[in-house]
Each structure stands twice: as structure tokens, then as C-alpha cells.
């Protein structure tokens, strides 16, 4: 059985748990997903389950994409993702929240983080900057970036200003606080990467 599903981040909210305490949660619309491909070591070199999520118009998919889904007898879908494990699944099988997750499960959520554009070293890397008074002109600058005369160049990977965000990000050890099976909603403790309505993958940690 696959240990994860594809979902959509709906937003954040506050709810009361069983102890009556207010908990900050992220609401995820998860599944239903359909098994679009079963990858094996013999044919693909590794084992994985590919799932499809979210209905799409056929005109928005290429013939190759439609043909790939047709092999599994699945209607047009927008998003595909791979997960480890495939025991007991068949092509075209439908997976819902109740098939994978339960209350208090520990999960990890992966998505694309919000893009923050070009940022300096203080915001991007947490530099402290220099003194802000007495005529100082250092302030939020990165400072010296050179090494010695030898090798006389700037080393690769140096922390400098540049594009921030808009990258694959994963948050681990989140808890499933509440499940609404009828609406395909999972309420997860804390925040997850990405803007509202972005696509994320949710995977169970452990058994």
C-alpha cells in the first residue's frame, strides 16, 4: 500500500482539539487519487506507485499524457506524483483519505515554497549586518566576499543575496488533528510549504 496522497493546500485556521485547546492547523484537500502506474525494479529500475489527482479537461493534456492515463482506465488528471510502496494495489484503483491516514498520524508534507523574489543576505541568510549609527555605511551589506591572494577568487556556494523561495520544501513531524472524510479534508498541525491552492504531497512517517 502506498503511504501518501496528493492534495491541495486550502489555507490555515484555528480549531479546538479534544482537550479544548486551540490549535493552529493547515487545511488540506486530499484525494481521491488514482493509481496511474506501478513501477517495478524489472521494468523501471525501482519500485514506486504513481498517483493521479484532480480532474482536468482533455484538451489541456497532450496525447502522450492522455494515453498514459488511458492505460490505467483513468480520466484526464492534472497532477501526477510518485510514492514508495505498491503492495496490493491495481492500476486504476482509487485511494481516499481513510485508506492511508488516521487521526494522530505523523506525516510529512512537501510542496513548493512561496517565492520571495531577490533578497539580501540579512533576510535570506540571517546576517546581522553592521552598526546602524555613528556614520556607519555598512548596515545590511554582506561585507567582504574575497579570500586571500591565493586562490584570489570568490568560492562557490558563498552566502550572498539572490532569489529566495520558490523551491521544493518539506516539513516533517506534523500531526493529523482532524479528518473530514465526506469533504476529503485533512487538518494538519502547524504550517506547510506553499501558497493557498498549491499542490502538495502528504506522506505518512512510520507504519
GROMACS elastic network, one bead per residue, 0.5 to 0.9 nm:
[ bonds ]
;  ai    aj funct       b0    kb
    1    49     6  0.87939   500
    1    84     6  0.86274   500
    1    85     6  0.56358   500
    1    88     6  0.60362   500
    1    89     6  0.64452   500
    1    99     6  0.89514   500
    1   100     6  0.82671   500
    2     5     6  0.80641   500
    2    48     6  0.82831   500
    2    49     6  0.66244   500
    2    83     6  0.62088   500
    2    84     6  0.60543   500
    2    86     6  0.53260   500
    2    87     6  0.74393   500
    2    89     6  0.82366   500
    2   100     6  0.76796   500
    2   203     6  0.88604   500
    3    83     6  0.68943   500
    3    84     6  0.69068   500
    3    85     6  0.68528   500
    3    86     6  0.88159   500
    3   100     6  0.62970   500
    3   101     6  0.84726   500
    3   202     6  0.85187   500
    3   203     6  0.56525   500
    3   204     6  0.55235   500
    3   205     6  0.81296   500
    3   207     6  0.86480   500
    4    82     6  0.88829   500
    4    83     6  0.63551   500
    4    84     6  0.82730   500
    4   100     6  0.67696   500
    4   101     6  0.83624   500
    4   107     6  0.89406   500
    4   201     6  0.70626   500
    4   202     6  0.53352   500
    4   204     6  0.60542   500
    5    30     6  0.67337   500
    5    31     6  0.64688   500
    5    32     6  0.81784   500
    5    33     6  0.67304   500
    5    51     6  0.74672   500
    5    53     6  0.86421   500
    5    81     6  0.84114   500
    5    83     6  0.80340   500
    5    95     6  0.79421   500
    5    96     6  0.82052   500
    5    97     6  0.79352   500
    5   100     6  0.78975   500
    5   200     6  0.88070   500
    5   201     6  0.59554   500
    5   202     6  0.54650   500
    5   203     6  0.66225   500
    6    29     6  0.87484   500
    6    30     6  0.60572   500
    6    31     6  0.60864   500
    6    32     6  0.83123   500
    6    33     6  0.69045   500
    6    51     6  0.75747   500
    6    52     6  0.77806   500
    6    53     6  0.63680   500
    6    54     6  0.89802   500
    6    79     6  0.81759   500
    6    80     6  0.80873   500
    6    81     6  0.71451   500
    6   199     6  0.73130   500
    6   200     6  0.60562   500
    6   202     6  0.62142   500
    6   203     6  0.88078   500
    7    28     6  0.62808   500
    7    29     6  0.53435   500
    7    31     6  0.58435   500
    7    32     6  0.86227   500
    7    33     6  0.87829   500
    7    53     6  0.76230   500
    7    54     6  0.86649   500
    7   198     6  0.85495   500
    7   199     6  0.58589   500
    7   200     6  0.53737   500
    7   201     6  0.59891   500
    7   202     6  0.70833   500
    8    27     6  0.86263   500
    8    28     6  0.55325   500
    8    29     6  0.50799   500
    8    30     6  0.63926   500
    8    31     6  0.86121   500
    8   196     6  0.80129   500
    8   197     6  0.56985   500
    8   198     6  0.56269   500
    8   200     6  0.58127   500
    8   201     6  0.83151   500
    9    12     6  0.86740   500
    9    26     6  0.74429   500
    9    27     6  0.62976   500
    9    29     6  0.64691   500
    9    30     6  0.86737   500
    9   192     6  0.81808   500
    9   193     6  0.88251   500
    9   194     6  0.77124   500
    9   195     6  0.73963   500
    9   196     6  0.53726   500
    9   197     6  0.50793   500
    9   198     6  0.55294   500
    9   199     6  0.64003   500
    9   200     6  0.68129   500
   10    26     6  0.75296   500
   10    27     6  0.54408   500
   10    28     6  0.55439   500
   10    29     6  0.66562   500
   10   195     6  0.86815   500
   10   196     6  0.53007   500
   10   197     6  0.53882   500
   10   198     6  0.79041   500
   11    25     6  0.86759   500
   11    26     6  0.58173   500
   11    27     6  0.55527   500
   11    28     6  0.75171   500
   11   195     6  0.80634   500
   11   196     6  0.53683   500
   11   197     6  0.76744   500
   12    24     6  0.72942   500
   12    25     6  0.56812   500
   12    27     6  0.58466   500
   12   187     6  0.89829   500
   12   190     6  0.86121   500
   12   191     6  0.75894   500
   12   196     6  0.87056   500
   13    23     6  0.84348   500
   13    24     6  0.59975   500
   13    25     6  0.55047   500
   13    26     6  0.63850   500
   13    27     6  0.73084   500
   14    22     6  0.63434   500
   14    23     6  0.55394   500
   14    25     6  0.59630   500
   14    26     6  0.86241   500
   15    21     6  0.81536   500
   15    22     6  0.55420   500
   15    23     6  0.54245   500
   15    24     6  0.67018   500
   15    25     6  0.72161   500
   16    19     6  0.76253   500
   16    20     6  0.53413   500
   16    21     6  0.52468   500
   16    23     6  0.59388   500
   16    24     6  0.88834   500
   17    20     6  0.53105   500
   17    21     6  0.55907   500
   17    22     6  0.65065   500
   17    23     6  0.67045   500
   17   177     6  0.74039   500
   17   178     6  0.84163   500
   18    21     6  0.74920   500
   19    22     6  0.88862   500
   23   177     6  0.86656   500
   23   189     6  0.70712   500
   23   190     6  0.82242   500
   24   188     6  0.84080   500
   24   189     6  0.61183   500
   24   190     6  0.57696   500
   24   191     6  0.81130   500
   25   177     6  0.78504   500
   25   187     6  0.58623   500
   25   188     6  0.51467   500
   25   190     6  0.51483   500
   25   191     6  0.68035   500
   26   186     6  0.82025   500
   26   187     6  0.57223   500
   26   188     6  0.51802   500
   26   189     6  0.64442   500
   26   190     6  0.62723   500
   26   191     6  0.57475   500
   26   192     6  0.69980   500
   27   185     6  0.66430   500
   27   186     6  0.59086   500
   27   188     6  0.64739   500
   28   184     6  0.82652   500
   28   185     6  0.55745   500
   28   186     6  0.51738   500
   28   187     6  0.63561   500
   28   188     6  0.75563   500
   28   200     6  0.86417   500
   29   183     6  0.77990   500
   29   184     6  0.55605   500
   29   186     6  0.64090   500
   29   187     6  0.89376   500
   30    33     6  0.81741   500
   30    53     6  0.89636   500
   30    96     6  0.77542   500
   30    97     6  0.66374   500
   30   184     6  0.55920   500
   30   185     6  0.59785   500
   30   186     6  0.67335   500
   30   201     6  0.88075   500
   30   202     6  0.82217   500
   31    34     6  0.84299   500
   31    52     6  0.89811   500
   31    53     6  0.64941   500
   31    54     6  0.78083   500
   31    94     6  0.89635   500
   31    95     6  0.71034   500
   31    96     6  0.57247   500
   31    97     6  0.66771   500
   31   184     6  0.65449   500
   31   185     6  0.87086   500
   32    52     6  0.88189   500
   32    53     6  0.68835   500
   32    54     6  0.81085   500
   32    94     6  0.65869   500
   32    95     6  0.56169   500
   32    97     6  0.72631   500
   32   184     6  0.74634   500
   33    51     6  0.59816   500
   33    52     6  0.54740   500
   33    54     6  0.78006   500
   33    93     6  0.83125   500
   33    94     6  0.57605   500
   33    95     6  0.51783   500
   33    96     6  0.66425   500
   34    50     6  0.84119   500
   34    51     6  0.53607   500
   34    52     6  0.51731   500
   34    53     6  0.67930   500
   34    72     6  0.88634   500
   34    74     6  0.73798   500
   34    91     6  0.80056   500
   34    92     6  0.55996   500
   34    93     6  0.54879   500
   34    95     6  0.60627   500
   34    96     6  0.89580   500
   35    38     6  0.74667   500
   35    49     6  0.69742   500
   35    50     6  0.59637   500
   35    52     6  0.64085   500
   35    72     6  0.74077   500
   35    74     6  0.84511   500
   35    89     6  0.77566   500
   35    90     6  0.70615   500
   35    91     6  0.52990   500
   35    93     6  0.53372   500
   35    94     6  0.66702   500
   35    95     6  0.78190   500
   36    49     6  0.79363   500
   36    50     6  0.56046   500
   36    51     6  0.53984   500
   36    52     6  0.59956   500
   36    68     6  0.76955   500
   36    69     6  0.60120   500
   36    70     6  0.87326   500
   36    71     6  0.79389   500
   36    72     6  0.55050   500
   36    73     6  0.83704   500
   36    74     6  0.71958   500
   36    80     6  0.81869   500
   36    91     6  0.60160   500
   36    92     6  0.59849   500
   36    93     6  0.82981   500
   37    48     6  0.84553   500
   37    49     6  0.61736   500
   37    51     6  0.71092   500
   37    68     6  0.84377   500
   37    69     6  0.83855   500
   37    71     6  0.86389   500
   37    72     6  0.71384   500
   37    82     6  0.89445   500
   37    90     6  0.88033   500
   37    91     6  0.63302   500
   37    92     6  0.82744   500
   38    47     6  0.76492   500
   38    48     6  0.62550   500
   38    50     6  0.62853   500
   38    86     6  0.69963   500
   38    89     6  0.84061   500
   38    90     6  0.79292   500
   38    91     6  0.70758   500
   39    42     6  0.85443   500
   39    43     6  0.70263   500
   39    44     6  0.58858   500
   39    45     6  0.81373   500
   39    46     6  0.66784   500
   39    47     6  0.51216   500
   39    48     6  0.50650   500
   39    49     6  0.61742   500
   39    50     6  0.75984   500
   39    86     6  0.84926   500
   40    43     6  0.55608   500
   40    44     6  0.55477   500
   40    45     6  0.65025   500
   40    46     6  0.54702   500
   40    48     6  0.68137   500
   40    49     6  0.89353   500
   41    44     6  0.54131   500
   41    47     6  0.55475   500
   41    48     6  0.89990   500
   42    45     6  0.59864   500
   42    46     6  0.77438   500
   42    47     6  0.88818   500
   43    46     6  0.81007   500
   44    47     6  0.75034   500
   47    83     6  0.89616   500
   47    84     6  0.67905   500
   47    85     6  0.69941   500
   47    86     6  0.76908   500
   48    82     6  0.62201   500
   48    83     6  0.55551   500
   48    85     6  0.56615   500
   48    86     6  0.63160   500
   49    81     6  0.82741   500
   49    82     6  0.54308   500
   49    83     6  0.51861   500
   49    84     6  0.61016   500
   49    85     6  0.62947   500
   49    86     6  0.54608   500
   49    89     6  0.87023   500
   50    80     6  0.66485   500
   50    81     6  0.55175   500
   50    83     6  0.63619   500
   50    84     6  0.88378   500
   51    79     6  0.82172   500
   51    80     6  0.55580   500
   51    81     6  0.54854   500
   51    82     6  0.62248   500
   51    83     6  0.77692   500
   51    95     6  0.89313   500
   52    55     6  0.89832   500
   52    69     6  0.85043   500
   52    74     6  0.85584   500
   52    76     6  0.89457   500
   52    77     6  0.60822   500
   52    78     6  0.73650   500
   52    79     6  0.56338   500
   52    81     6  0.67986   500
   53    77     6  0.57631   500
   53    78     6  0.63017   500
   53    79     6  0.52138   500
   53    80     6  0.64496   500
   53    81     6  0.85323   500
   54    76     6  0.84551   500
   54    77     6  0.53402   500
   54    78     6  0.55041   500
   54    79     6  0.65229   500
   55    75     6  0.74067   500
   55    76     6  0.59817   500
   55    78     6  0.61284   500
   55    79     6  0.87332   500
   56    59     6  0.85423   500
   56    60     6  0.71595   500
   56    61     6  0.79369   500
   56    75     6  0.82100   500
   56    76     6  0.52814   500
   56    78     6  0.53480   500
   57    60     6  0.55415   500
   57    61     6  0.72320   500
   57    76     6  0.64009   500
   57    77     6  0.78582   500
   57    78     6  0.84953   500
   58    61     6  0.54284   500
   58    62     6  0.80446   500
   58    63     6  0.89213   500
   58    66     6  0.73044   500
   58    75     6  0.84243   500
   58    76     6  0.57355   500
   58    77     6  0.84252   500
   59    62     6  0.76132   500
   60    76     6  0.89994   500
   60    78     6  0.87662   500
   61    64     6  0.80995   500
   61    65     6  0.60469   500
   61    66     6  0.64120   500
   61    76     6  0.75435   500
   61    77     6  0.84319   500
   61    78     6  0.80620   500
   62    65     6  0.52039   500
   62    66     6  0.62725   500
   62    67     6  0.85496   500
   63    66     6  0.50718   500
   63    67     6  0.59510   500
   63    68     6  0.84737   500
   64    67     6  0.50961   500
   64    68     6  0.61221   500
   64    69     6  0.87807   500
   65    68     6  0.50982   500
   65    69     6  0.64229   500
   65    70     6  0.85812   500
   65    76     6  0.83409   500
   66    69     6  0.52763   500
   66    70     6  0.60088   500
   66    71     6  0.88181   500
   66    74     6  0.89157   500
   66    75     6  0.81371   500
   66    76     6  0.64392   500
   66    77     6  0.86591   500
   67    71     6  0.64381   500
   68    71     6  0.55993   500
   68    72     6  0.73938   500
   68    74     6  0.89969   500
   69    72     6  0.54184   500
   69    73     6  0.63679   500
   69    74     6  0.52624   500
   69    75     6  0.68107   500
   69    76     6  0.69116   500
   69    77     6  0.80009   500
   69    92     6  0.87642   500
   70    74     6  0.56359   500
   70    75     6  0.71314   500
   70    76     6  0.83815   500
   71    74     6  0.76332   500
   71    91     6  0.83593   500
   71    92     6  0.87182   500
   72    75     6  0.89892   500
   72    90     6  0.89256   500
   72    91     6  0.52097   500
   72    93     6  0.86770   500
   73    91     6  0.79323   500
   73    92     6  0.59586   500
   74    77     6  0.79556   500
   74    91     6  0.89517   500
   74    92     6  0.60674   500
   77    80     6  0.78567   500
   79   199     6  0.83269   500
   81   201     6  0.77810   500
   83    86     6  0.82946   500
   83   203     6  0.81537   500
   86    89     6  0.57967   500
   86    90     6  0.85318   500
   87    90     6  0.88737   500
   89    92     6  0.87874   500
   89    93     6  0.66857   500
   90    93     6  0.55525   500
   95    98     6  0.82419   500
   95    99     6  0.61777   500
   95   100     6  0.78125   500
   96    99     6  0.54068   500
   96   100     6  0.71145   500
   96   101     6  0.88195   500
   96   181     6  0.83129   500
   96   184     6  0.77352   500
   97   100     6  0.56056   500
   97   101     6  0.57035   500
   97   102     6  0.80674   500
   97   179     6  0.81828   500
   97   180     6  0.88672   500
   97   181     6  0.67205   500
   97   184     6  0.66986   500
   97   185     6  0.81468   500
   97   186     6  0.79898   500
   98   101     6  0.56487   500
   98   102     6  0.67369   500
   98   179     6  0.87244   500
   98   181     6  0.70219   500
   99   102     6  0.86101   500
  100   203     6  0.88793   500
  100   204     6  0.78656   500
  101   104     6  0.88607   500
  101   105     6  0.66359   500
  101   107     6  0.89670   500
  101   176     6  0.80665   500
  101   179     6  0.86801   500
  101   186     6  0.89490   500
  101   203     6  0.89295   500
  101   204     6  0.73071   500
  102   105     6  0.57649   500
  102   176     6  0.72059   500
  102   178     6  0.86224   500
  102   179     6  0.76079   500
  103   106     6  0.89974   500
  103   175     6  0.80120   500
  103   176     6  0.53710   500
  103   177     6  0.60625   500
  103   178     6  0.62503   500
  103   179     6  0.69699   500
  104   175     6  0.55051   500
  104   177     6  0.60309   500
  104   178     6  0.82335   500
  105   174     6  0.81960   500
  105   175     6  0.56962   500
  105   176     6  0.54099   500
  105   177     6  0.83733   500
  105   204     6  0.69823   500
  105   205     6  0.78406   500
  105   206     6  0.89577   500
  106   172     6  0.81943   500
  106   173     6  0.55347   500
  106   174     6  0.55718   500
  106   176     6  0.67076   500
  106   203     6  0.87258   500
  106   204     6  0.60997   500
  106   205     6  0.55838   500
  106   206     6  0.76624   500
  107   171     6  0.87002   500
  107   172     6  0.63674   500
  107   173     6  0.56227   500
  107   174     6  0.52760   500
  107   175     6  0.62457   500
  107   176     6  0.74198   500
  107   188     6  0.87830   500
  107   202     6  0.67517   500
  107   203     6  0.54732   500
  107   205     6  0.50901   500
  107   206     6  0.85150   500
  108   170     6  0.67945   500
  108   171     6  0.55884   500
  108   173     6  0.59346   500
  108   174     6  0.61521   500
  108   175     6  0.87491   500
  108   192     6  0.89860   500
  108   201     6  0.82588   500
  108   202     6  0.59174   500
  108   203     6  0.54044   500
  108   204     6  0.64994   500
  108   205     6  0.67623   500
  109   169     6  0.84032   500
  109   170     6  0.56216   500
  109   171     6  0.54581   500
  109   172     6  0.65878   500
  109   173     6  0.89475   500
  109   174     6  0.79773   500
  109   192     6  0.64455   500
  109   193     6  0.76529   500
  109   200     6  0.66159   500
  109   201     6  0.56697   500
  109   203     6  0.65088   500
  110   168     6  0.71060   500
  110   169     6  0.56400   500
  110   171     6  0.65186   500
  110   172     6  0.86684   500
  110   192     6  0.76026   500
  110   193     6  0.67656   500
  110   194     6  0.89092   500
  110   199     6  0.89017   500
  110   200     6  0.55209   500
  110   201     6  0.52781   500
  110   202     6  0.67057   500
  110   203     6  0.85008   500
  111   167     6  0.81701   500
  111   168     6  0.57256   500
  111   169     6  0.55893   500
  111   170     6  0.65537   500
  111   171     6  0.89337   500
  111   192     6  0.77536   500
  111   193     6  0.54030   500
  111   194     6  0.60007   500
  111   198     6  0.77360   500
  111   199     6  0.65713   500
  111   201     6  0.66583   500
  112   115     6  0.85965   500
  112   165     6  0.81949   500
  112   166     6  0.58002   500
  112   167     6  0.52247   500
  112   169     6  0.58758   500
  112   170     6  0.86118   500
  112   193     6  0.61183   500
  112   194     6  0.52351   500
  112   195     6  0.83175   500
  112   198     6  0.78887   500
  112   199     6  0.80488   500
  112   200     6  0.77003   500
  113   165     6  0.56361   500
  113   167     6  0.55152   500
  113   168     6  0.63572   500
  113   169     6  0.60472   500
  113   170     6  0.89800   500
  113   192     6  0.86188   500
  113   195     6  0.72514   500
  114   164     6  0.87232   500
  114   165     6  0.55081   500
  114   166     6  0.52430   500
  114   167     6  0.78499   500
  114   193     6  0.72213   500
  114   194     6  0.50595   500
  114   195     6  0.59277   500
  115   163     6  0.81816   500
  115   164     6  0.63328   500
  115   167     6  0.77510   500
  115   194     6  0.86531   500
  116   119     6  0.73401   500
  116   163     6  0.72842   500
  116   164     6  0.53199   500
  116   165     6  0.54313   500
  116   166     6  0.73659   500
  117   162     6  0.79117   500
  117   163     6  0.53603   500
  117   164     6  0.57045   500
  117   165     6  0.72891   500
  117   166     6  0.85240   500
  118   124     6  0.89449   500
  118   161     6  0.70844   500
  118   164     6  0.60560   500
  119   122     6  0.81602   500
  119   123     6  0.64426   500
  119   124     6  0.60172   500
  119   161     6  0.56217   500
  119   162     6  0.55515   500
  119   163     6  0.62534   500
  119   164     6  0.63142   500
  120   123     6  0.58599   500
  120   124     6  0.59198   500
  120   125     6  0.80725   500
  120   140     6  0.78290   500
  120   141     6  0.78832   500
  120   142     6  0.80007   500
  120   160     6  0.70768   500
  120   162     6  0.66140   500
  120   163     6  0.88930   500
  121   125     6  0.51956   500
  121   126     6  0.65663   500
  121   127     6  0.58449   500
  121   128     6  0.88803   500
  121   129     6  0.85737   500
  121   140     6  0.75738   500
  121   141     6  0.73629   500
  121   142     6  0.60705   500
  121   159     6  0.71651   500
  121   160     6  0.55645   500
  121   162     6  0.81243   500
  122   125     6  0.57406   500
  122   128     6  0.63316   500
  122   129     6  0.67423   500
  122   140     6  0.63727   500
  122   141     6  0.80166   500
  122   142     6  0.79102   500
  122   161     6  0.84674   500
  123   126     6  0.55121   500
  123   127     6  0.74018   500
  123   161     6  0.88165   500
  124   127     6  0.81029   500
  124   159     6  0.87215   500
  124   160     6  0.81902   500
  124   161     6  0.68986   500
  124   162     6  0.78941   500
  124   163     6  0.85217   500
  124   164     6  0.65037   500
  125   159     6  0.70057   500
  125   160     6  0.79418   500
  125   161     6  0.83970   500
  126   129     6  0.89137   500
  127   140     6  0.80310   500
  127   141     6  0.89160   500
  127   142     6  0.75783   500
  128   139     6  0.86350   500
  128   140     6  0.76095   500
  129   132     6  0.85605   500
  129   138     6  0.71664   500
  129   139     6  0.50819   500
  129   141     6  0.62352   500
  129   142     6  0.71037   500
  129   143     6  0.83153   500
  130   136     6  0.78201   500
  130   137     6  0.82802   500
  130   138     6  0.53229   500
  130   140     6  0.65175   500
  130   141     6  0.75759   500
  130   143     6  0.87263   500
  131   134     6  0.80127   500
  131   135     6  0.89145   500
  131   136     6  0.61801   500
  131   137     6  0.81908   500
  131   138     6  0.68512   500
  131   139     6  0.57751   500
  132   135     6  0.78235   500
  132   136     6  0.60800   500
  132   137     6  0.76615   500
  132   138     6  0.76159   500
  132   139     6  0.55406   500
  132   140     6  0.88727   500
  133   136     6  0.56725   500
  133   137     6  0.85184   500
  133   139     6  0.87765   500
  136   139     6  0.70381   500
  137   140     6  0.88706   500
  137   141     6  0.86903   500
  138   141     6  0.57172   500
  138   142     6  0.84714   500
  138   143     6  0.76543   500
  139   142     6  0.88296   500
  140   143     6  0.87795   500
  142   145     6  0.77083   500
  142   159     6  0.85632   500
  142   160     6  0.68905   500
  142   161     6  0.80631   500
  144   147     6  0.85802   500
  145   154     6  0.65094   500
  145   155     6  0.85383   500
  145   158     6  0.78775   500
  145   160     6  0.86833   500
  146   149     6  0.86718   500
  146   152     6  0.72683   500
  146   153     6  0.64418   500
  146   154     6  0.54745   500
  146   155     6  0.80579   500
  147   150     6  0.73692   500
  147   151     6  0.72219   500
  147   152     6  0.62133   500
  147   153     6  0.66100   500
  147   154     6  0.66565   500
  147   155     6  0.79249   500
  148   151     6  0.65631   500
  148   152     6  0.58704   500
  148   153     6  0.82235   500
  149   153     6  0.80257   500
  150   153     6  0.77857   500
  151   154     6  0.85248   500
  154   158     6  0.76896   500
  155   158     6  0.61348   500
  157   160     6  0.85230   500
  161   164     6  0.85707   500
  163   166     6  0.84287   500
  164   167     6  0.82159   500
  165   168     6  0.86224   500
  166   169     6  0.88351   500
  166   194     6  0.83281   500
  168   193     6  0.84564   500
  169   192     6  0.88171   500
  169   193     6  0.62779   500
  169   194     6  0.85356   500
  170   192     6  0.78085   500
  170   193     6  0.69947   500
  171   174     6  0.73684   500
  171   191     6  0.82323   500
  171   192     6  0.63248   500
  171   193     6  0.73080   500
  172   205     6  0.84256   500
  173   205     6  0.76933   500
  174   188     6  0.65468   500
  174   189     6  0.57982   500
  174   190     6  0.69791   500
  174   191     6  0.87019   500
  174   192     6  0.89800   500
  175   187     6  0.85724   500
  175   188     6  0.56901   500
  175   189     6  0.53833   500
  175   190     6  0.83509   500
  176   179     6  0.74988   500
  176   186     6  0.69374   500
  176   187     6  0.60192   500
  176   189     6  0.65177   500
  177   186     6  0.77943   500
  177   187     6  0.55264   500
  177   188     6  0.55800   500
  177   189     6  0.62538   500
  178   185     6  0.83529   500
  178   186     6  0.60672   500
  178   188     6  0.72483   500
  179   183     6  0.89712   500
  179   184     6  0.77950   500
  179   185     6  0.59309   500
  179   187     6  0.61677   500
  179   188     6  0.89945   500
  180   183     6  0.56438   500
  180   184     6  0.58714   500
  180   186     6  0.63642   500
  180   187     6  0.82574   500
  181   185     6  0.64533   500
  181   186     6  0.81763   500
  182   185     6  0.78786   500
  188   191     6  0.78081   500
  188   192     6  0.86147   500
  192   200     6  0.87199   500
  193   198     6  0.89293   500
  193   200     6  0.80598   500
  194   197     6  0.84291   500
  194   198     6  0.61056   500
  194   199     6  0.80713   500
  194   200     6  0.80708   500
  195   198     6  0.56960   500
  196   199     6  0.88137   500
  204   207     6  0.75747   500
